[in-house]
Amino acid sequence: MKPLTQLACAATIALISGGGGYWLGKAQPGLTRAAQGTTGAATAAPAATARNEVAALSISDLRLKLDAEKDPLARFKLALQHLEGWVARNPADALDWLVSQPPSRRRDEVVRMALKQFSETDARGAAEWAMKNLSGGDLNNSLIAIANQWANENGQEAAAWFLKLPATRERDAAVENMFFAWASNEPAAALDFIGANPDIGTLSPTLRRAALAGWAKSDPEAAVTASLATARTLNDPAQFANTLANWATMDLQASSQWLLAKVPAGDPRTAAARELAAIYAQQAPAAGVTWLEKLAAGEERNAAASTLAAEWARVGPAEAAKWAGTQNSSVLTPEAVSEISQNFLRKDPAAFEAWRAALPPGPTKDAADQVGAGPEEK
């Protein structure tokens, strides 16, 4: 962890100015461990110094000094000089003091880092403090980070604790991420837990998908093979498609080849082909066009082609439109043509009108003609 004392200057400035902000999403930069230097002694020194300073200055004495300091800048700087050791000795007390300070984006960043340090030694205690003191996006992201940390230490214990909490959006997000992290290391244990706890109820499909997705990051072939078997049993092709997509984000070529070689035509393969098509559209649309030709003609190829075209149009509407207007190996859905047309129209109205006028009669032109038409023209 980056020594908390290194944030002193920026944090105190933020406290004075009262900068706002929020922190949402799966990425959690404020809670990740900063890259360590190559020399162990050099990186360990600030933390050791902070702990030694707190050892020399008792927490009660530190509290008295903080209370006596009336300048907000100097007060927060003093706290940060001792904060890492303070968190190590009494994390709840340190966090309680932090949240009592004037709100700011930097203060919230320091809270997250202190909470991360707390979770590394007592994940349950950190989670309990977060539940009591945080709300909204701060609670959501903090619980996710704590759940991931806890899952790496004891997934069974973490799952049991989180699932006893009342069902909320924040709890469910933490549990989902926790199962992803747990299954990345112990897939069998995570999946067995889901199967052995029917009281998980309607959350089971979500947690199963998360666990299989986490497994796909560490052993993709084993994960997609298991997911395919489960998907067939549960009649849930979307689950298999999601697992394969997690592999595809790491290795699109290998996952695409596996699908064609190992999975016969049917709902699971069609659902997976659509997911892969979306990833091709984002990463390599030209390669995606070539890959489409390897799919079974009819529903499978049409579904994948429609997804490829619609997703491609979000980043390259002119290129997607050119391909859609000239290809004849697939039948694109009206929704896909509409997505292409709307994105193309927004980016270059004149070029869109020229493209639409040049389309030959047929379903693609019929769908394109609906874009921008009034009610009486549709």
C-alpha positions in Angstrom: 0.0 0.0 0.0 1.3 3.5 -0.8 2.1 5.0 2.6 -0.8 7.2 3.7 1.6 10.0 4.7 2.5 10.6 1.0 -1.1 11.9 0.5 -0.7 14.6 3.2 -0.2 17.6 1.0 -2.9 16.8 -1.6 -5.3 15.7 1.0 -5.1 18.8 3.1 -5.5 21.0 0.1 -8.6 19.1 -0.9 -10.0 19.4 2.6 -9.6 23.2 2.6 -11.3 23.5 -0.8 -14.0 21.0 -0.1 -13.7 19.3 -3.5 -16.5 16.9 -4.3 -16.8 13.9 -6.5 -17.9 10.3 -6.5 -16.3 7.0 -7.2 -18.3 4.3 -9.0 -17.6 1.3 -11.2 -15.7 -1.9 -11.1 -12.3 -0.4 -11.2 -11.1 0.6 -7.8 -7.8 2.5 -8.2 -8.0 4.0 -4.7 -8.0 0.6 -3.1 -5.4 -1.2 -5.2 -1.9 -1.8 -3.9 0.5 0.7 -5.4 3.5 -0.7 -7.3 6.3 -1.3 -4.9 9.9 -0.2 -5.6 12.7 -2.6 -6.3 14.5 -1.9 -3.0 12.6 -3.4 -0.1 14.2 -1.2 2.6 13.3 2.0 0.7 9.7 1.2 0.4 9.3 -0.2 3.9 10.8 2.8 5.6 7.9 5.3 5.5 5.5 2.7 6.9 7.9 1.7 9.6 8.5 5.3 10.5 4.8 6.0 10.7 4.3 3.0 13.0 7.3 4.0 15.2 5.9 7.6 15.4 2.6 6.3 16.7 4.3 4.0 19.1 6.2 7.0 20.5 3.0 9.1 20.5 0.0 7.3 22.0 -3.3 7.4 20.2 -4.8 9.3 23.1 -2.0 11.9 22.9 -2.5 12.1 19.1 -6.2 12.7 19.6 -5.4 15.5 22.1 -3.0 17.1 19.7 -5.5 16.9 16.9 -8.3 18.4 19.0 -6.0 21.2 20.0 -4.9 22.1 16.5 -7.4 24.6 15.1 -5.9 25.0 11.6 -7.6 22.4 9.3 -4.6 22.1 7.1 -2.1 21.5 9.9 -4.6 19.2 11.7 -5.0 16.9 8.7 -1.3 16.9 7.9 -0.6 15.9 11.5 -3.1 13.0 11.3 -1.7 11.8 8.0 1.8 11.7 9.4 0.7 9.1 11.9 -2.2 7.5 10.0 -0.7 4.3 8.8 0.5 3.3 12.2 -2.8 4.6 13.7 -4.8 2.3 11.3 -2.5 -0.6 12.2 -3.1 -0.1 16.0 -6.8 1.0 16.0 -8.3 1.1 12.6 -11.9 1.9 13.7 -10.7 4.9 15.7 -8.6 6.2 12.8 -11.5 5.8 10.3 -14.0 7.4 12.7 -11.7 10.4 12.9 -11.3 10.6 9.2 -15.1 10.6 8.5 -15.6 13.3 11.1 -13.5 15.7 9.0 -15.0 18.1 6.4 -16.1 16.1 3.3 -13.8 16.2 0.2 -12.8 13.9 -2.6 -9.3 13.5 -1.1 -10.6 12.7 2.4 -12.8 10.0 0.8 -9.7 8.6 -1.0 -7.8 8.4 2.3 -10.8 6.7 3.9 -10.8 4.1 1.2 -7.0 3.4 1.5 -7.3 3.2 5.3 -10.2 0.8 5.0 -8.2 -1.3 2.5 -5.4 -1.5 5.1 -8.0 -2.5 7.7 -9.4 -5.3 5.5 -5.9 -6.8 5.0 -5.8 -7.7 8.7 -9.5 -7.9 9.6 -11.8 -8.2 6.6 -14.9 -8.8 8.8 -14.1 -5.7 11.0 -13.6 -3.6 7.9 -16.9 -4.7 6.4 -18.7 -4.1 9.7 -17.3 -0.6 9.9 -18.2 0.2 6.3 -21.8 -1.0 6.8 -22.2 1.2 9.8 -20.5 4.4 8.4 -20.8 4.5 4.7 -23.7 4.6 2.2 -24.4 4.8 -1.5 -21.5 4.6 -3.9 -18.9 4.7 -1.1 -20.5 1.7 0.6 -20.9 -0.1 -2.7 -17.3 0.2 -3.8 -15.8 -0.4 -0.3 -17.8 -3.6 0.2 -16.7 -4.8 -3.2 -13.0 -4.2 -2.4 -13.4 -5.8 1.1 -15.2 -8.8 -0.4 -12.4 -9.4 -2.9 -9.8 -9.2 -0.2 -11.7 -11.5 2.0 -12.4 -14.0 -0.8 -8.7 -14.4 -1.3 -8.2 -15.3 2.3 -11.3 -17.3 3.2 -14.1 -17.4 0.5 -16.3 -19.7 2.6 -16.3 -17.3 5.6 -16.8 -14.2 3.4 -19.7 -15.7 1.5 -21.4 -16.9 4.7 -21.1 -13.4 6.3 -22.2 -11.4 3.3 -25.2 -13.6 2.6 -26.5 -13.1 6.1 -26.8 -9.4 5.5 -30.2 -8.0 4.3 -30.5 -8.1 0.6 -29.5 -4.7 -0.9 -27.9 -3.5 -4.1 -24.6 -2.9 -2.3 -24.7 -6.3 -0.6 -25.5 -8.1 -3.9 -22.8 -6.3 -5.8 -20.2 -7.2 -3.2 -21.3 -10.9 -3.1 -21.2 -11.1 -6.9 -17.6 -9.7 -7.0 -16.6 -11.9 -4.1 -17.7 -15.1 -5.9 -15.8 -14.0 -9.0 -12.6 -13.5 -6.9 -13.1 -16.7 -4.9 -13.7 -18.9 -8.0 -10.6 -17.4 -9.7 -8.6 -19.4 -7.1 -11.0 -22.0 -5.8 -13.7 -22.6 -8.4 -14.9 -26.0 -7.0 -15.4 -24.6 -3.5 -17.2 -21.5 -4.8 -19.6 -23.5 -7.0 -20.2 -26.1 -4.4 -21.2 -23.4 -1.9 -23.8 -22.1 -4.3 -25.2 -25.6 -4.9 -25.3 -26.4 -1.2 -27.1 -23.3 -0.1 -30.6 -23.2 -1.6 -31.5 -20.2 0.6 -29.4 -18.1 -1.7 -32.6 -18.2 -3.8 -32.9 -15.9 -6.9 -29.3 -14.7 -6.5 -28.0 -18.2 -7.4 -27.9 -17.7 -11.2 -26.0 -14.4 -10.8 -23.5 -15.9 -8.4 -23.0 -19.0 -10.6 -22.3 -16.8 -13.6 -19.8 -14.7 -11.5 -18.0 -17.8 -10.2 -17.8 -19.3 -13.7 -16.5 -16.0 -15.1 -13.9 -15.8 -12.4 -12.8 -19.4 -13.1 -12.5 -18.5 -16.8 -9.8 -16.0 -15.9 -7.6 -18.7 -14.4 -8.5 -21.9 -16.3 -10.7 -20.9 -19.3 -11.1 -24.3 -21.0 -12.1 -26.0 -17.8 -14.5 -23.2 -16.9 -16.3 -23.1 -20.3 -16.6 -26.9 -20.4 -18.2 -26.9 -17.0 -20.4 -23.9 -17.8 -21.6 -25.6 -21.0 -22.7 -28.7 -19.1 -24.4 -26.6 -16.4 -26.1 -24.4 -19.0 -27.6 -27.5 -20.7 -28.9 -28.8 -17.4 -30.4 -25.5 -16.4 -31.5 -24.5 -19.9 -29.4 -21.3 -19.5 -27.4 -20.6 -22.7 -26.7 -17.1 -21.6 -24.7 -18.4 -18.7 -22.4 -20.3 -21.0 -22.2 -17.3 -23.3 -21.1 -15.1 -20.4 -18.4 -17.6 -19.4 -17.0 -17.8 -22.9 -17.1 -14.0 -23.2 -14.8 -13.7 -20.2 -12.3 -16.0 -21.8 -12.7 -14.0 -25.1 -11.7 -10.7 -23.4 -8.3 -12.4 -22.7 -7.9 -14.5 -25.9 -10.5 -13.9 -28.6 -8.9 -16.2 -31.1 -8.6 -19.2 -28.9 -12.1 -18.8 -27.4 -13.6 -18.5 -30.9 -11.8 -21.6 -32.2 -12.9 -23.5 -29.1 -16.5 -22.7 -29.7 -16.5 -23.8 -33.3 -14.6 -27.0 -32.5 -16.3 -28.1 -29.3 -19.9 -26.9 -29.3 -22.5 -28.2 -31.8 -25.1 -25.9 -33.3 -27.9 -24.9 -30.9 -28.9 -22.3 -28.4 -25.7 -22.3 -26.3 -23.5 -21.8 -29.4 -25.8 -19.1 -30.9 -25.8 -17.2 -27.6 -22.0 -17.5 -27.3 -21.5 -16.4 -31.0 -23.4 -13.2 -30.3 -21.2 -12.4 -27.3 -18.1 -13.1 -29.3 -19.4 -10.9 -32.2 -19.7 -8.0 -29.8 -16.1 -8.4 -28.6 -14.9 -8.7 -32.2 -16.7 -5.5 -33.0 -14.8 -3.7 -30.2 -11.4 -5.3 -30.8 -11.1 -6.3 -34.5 -14.3 -5.9 -36.6 -12.5 -6.9 -39.9 -11.4 -10.2 -38.3 -15.0 -10.6 -37.0 -16.3 -10.4 -40.5 -14.0 -13.2 -41.6 -15.0 -15.2 -38.5 -18.7 -14.9 -39.4 -18.2 -17.0 -42.5 -17.2 -19.9 -40.2 -20.5 -20.0 -38.4 -23.5 -22.0 -39.5 -25.6 -20.2 -42.0 -29.1 -19.2 -40.8 -30.0 -18.2 -37.3 -26.5 -18.6 -35.8 -24.8 -16.4 -38.4 -27.6 -13.9 -38.7 -27.6 -13.4 -34.9 -23.9 -12.9 -34.7 -23.8 -10.7 -37.8 -26.5 -8.5 -36.4 -24.7 -8.1 -33.1 -21.4 -7.4 -34.9 -22.9 -4.7 -37.1 -24.8 -3.0 -34.3 -21.8 -2.9 -31.9 -19.4 -1.9 -34.7 -21.6 1.0 -35.6 -21.0 2.5 -32.2 -17.3 3.0 -33.0 -17.2 3.0 -36.8 -20.7 3.7 -38.2 -19.5 4.4 -41.8 -17.4 1.2 -41.9 -20.2 -0.8 -40.4 -22.7 0.7 -42.8 -20.5 -0.1 -45.8 -20.2 -3.7 -44.8 -23.9 -4.1 -44.0 -24.9 -2.6 -47.3 -22.7 -4.9 -49.4 -22.6 -8.2 -47.5 -25.0 -11.0 -48.6 -24.1 -13.9 -46.3 -26.4 -12.8 -43.4 -29.8 -11.3 -42.8 -29.4 -8.4 -40.4 -32.2 -7.7 -38.0 -34.1 -4.4 -38.4 -32.8 -3.4 -35.0 -29.2 -3.9 -36.1 -29.8 -1.8 -39.3 -31.5 0.9 -37.2 -28.5 1.0 -34.9 -26.2 1.4 -37.8 -28.4 4.1 -39.4 -28.9 6.1 -36.3 -25.1 6.2 -35.5 -24.2 7.0 -39.1 -26.8 9.7 -39.3 -25.5 11.4 -36.1 -21.9 11.3 -37.2 -22.3 12.3 -40.9 -25.8 13.1 -42.1 -24.8 13.7 -45.7 -22.8 10.5 -46.0 -25.7 8.6 -44.4 -28.2 9.9 -46.9 -26.0 8.9 -49.8 -25.5 5.4 -48.3 -29.2 4.9 -47.8 -30.1 6.1 -51.3 -27.6 3.7 -52.8 -28.9 0.6 -50.9 -30.6 -1.9 -53.2 -34.2 -2.8 -52.5 -34.6 -5.3 -49.6 -34.8 -5.7 -45.8 -31.7 -3.5 -45.1 -33.1 -0.6 -47.1 -36.5 -1.0 -45.6 -35.1 -0.8 -42.1 -32.8 2.1 -43.0 -35.7 4.0 -44.5 -37.5 4.0 -41.2 -34.7 6.1 -39.5 -35.7 9.8 -39.5 -39.1 9.1 -41.0 -42.2 10.6 -39.5 -45.1 8.5 -38.1 -47.1 8.8 -41.3 -44.1 7.5 -43.3 -43.5 4.4 -41.2 
